[in-house]
Amino acid sequence: MRSGLQRLVAAIGACLLALLVVGGTAIAQSSTTGPTVVLPRDELAPGDRLDFRLEGFDGSAVIISVCGNDARRGSVDCNMIQSEGLRLNREGGITASSIPVPVPPAPCPCLVRVVTSDGSQLGVASLVIVGHPVAPTVGPAGFVQPLVVEISAEQADVGFSDRLRSSAAGATTYDVTVKVRNRSSQPVERVALAGSAGRESNEDLVVLQLDDPGTIKPGQTWEVTVQAERPSPVWGEFVWQATVSGTGPSVTVTTTTNHRPLLLIVLVVVLIIDLLVLAARLILRLVRRAQPTEAGESDNPFLDRPDGGGGDWDAAKRREPQLIS
């Protein structure tokens, strides 16, 4: 029993030591990526050859169109009838081509708008069309949120000791990535970003130290990854969220991680088995002590005499045959 209790105390002490570690957040570098459209000449007349170079597109094909009104209303401002489809160069990553300059249905400011066939990527470049009218830009009838926000979180690979601590429900480090993409044809300015995490969406147990994206160009994706430590005890679901504001109503996205500390679970199972074994041994000893002895027998050898412990027993013993050598 003493060895079992010692193992119990040692295991509980190890668990408590692992649970005492508390975490914080570390700031990482941010980056902006996305497709680009490069024009060697950005001032042309209708019918001129428009040379362009495309970089950073991941799709297999794109649609190139010339738009007026800065394409603020989408394809309504673009000459879709004279748009051109183009297969991308998947080997070198850079595609160069040219198309005739069509006349857009809306007045300038004008631009070249390149969109992948599935609409997931966008690239633009400003273009001056000689002789085409210029007018103030007109926005869409209703507000359209130009920003798309994503957040993901996964346990970071930060070494054996940290993984061991995490498996015992100690503070766990996560890599949290936030992406903000501008899907409009205009730059989005003064974009602000905030992030937090907790057991529920309205709990700020961890505050993510995120930089503000600032200005995001058309079709560009701003991305940042930070390492954040979830404080102990780490068990069950944890909700990570990011909120982007600065352009219309704020946008909030969430993701959920689920952690099961395997080492702690094993320790608990071992402790339960150990306690059950100790309890079974104790019960077995109590049962043995409580069992009645067989007839004529006793735990006391001095009471196991033929006459119940009287003096006649000695006399009877003397009457037994004795072997005389």
Secondary structure, DSSP 8 states (H G I E B T S, - for coil): -HHHHHHHHHHHHHHHHHHT----EE---EEEE--EEE-S--EE-TTSEEEEEEES--SSEEEEEEESGGGTTGGGGB--TT-EEEE--TTTSEEEEEEE----SS-BSEEEEEEETTSS-EEEEEEEETT--B------SS----EEEEEEEEE----HHHHHHHHTT--EEEEEEEEEEE-SSS-EEEEEEEEEEESSTT--SEEE-----EEE-TT-EEEEEEEEEE-SS--EEEEEEEEEESSSS-EEEEEEEEE--HHHHHHHHHHHHHHHHHHHHHHHHHHHHHS---TT--S-GGG--TTSS-THHHHHHHTS-----
